Amino acid sequence: MKLTRGEFCQFNLTTRFKLLTEFGQHVMKKKVRMKMISIYKVFDFYVEVYENIASRQLEKVEPVKNTNILEVYEGL
């Protein structure tokens, strides 16, 4: 299976996360306030996952538009 960034965005939050766990590779994560933010590499792009630590709920699963954001994660 191979999806483009646009095709990935057509799925709902839960399906996007399932695609990440099945086809993606966890790259790195960081904790910001009460959120755990993870980066996954899937297909030919990166995806940011925001999870609320207290409620353990997914809040956002979105492709990274600017890969310069990955520099923020380095060294954490």
ZILIN-V549673 format. One record per backbone hydrogen bond with DSSP energy under -1.0 kcal/mol. CO is the residue of the C=O (numbers start at 0). NH is the residue of the N-H. E is the energy in kcal/mol with one decimal. If there is no record, write none. Layout:
# ZILIN-V549673
CO_NH_E + CO_NH_E
This chain:
# ZILIN-V549673
3_7_-2.4 + 4_8_-1.9 + 7_10_-1.4 + 11_15_-2.5 + 12_16_-2.1 + 13_17_-2.1 + 14_18_-2.4 + 15_19_-1.9 + 16_20_-2.3 + 17_21_-1.9 + 18_22_-3.1 + 19_23_-1.8 + 24_40_-2.6 + 27_38_-3.2 + 29_36_-3.1 + 31_34_-2.1 + 33_52_-2.6 + 34_31_-2.6 + 35_50_-2.2 + 36_29_-2.3 + 37_48_-2.7 + 38_26_-3.0 + 38_27_-1.2 + 39_46_-2.6 + 40_24_-2.4 + 41_44_-2.3 + 44_41_-2.7 + 45_63_-2.8 + 46_39_-2.5 + 47_61_-2.1 + 48_37_-2.4 + 49_58_-3.3 + 49_59_-1.4 + 50_35_-2.6 + 51_55_-1.8 + 56_51_-2.8 + 59_49_-2.8 + 61_47_-3.1 + 65_68_-2.1 + 66_69_-1.6 + 67_70_-1.5 + 68_71_-1.2 + 69_73_-1.0 + 72_75_-1.6
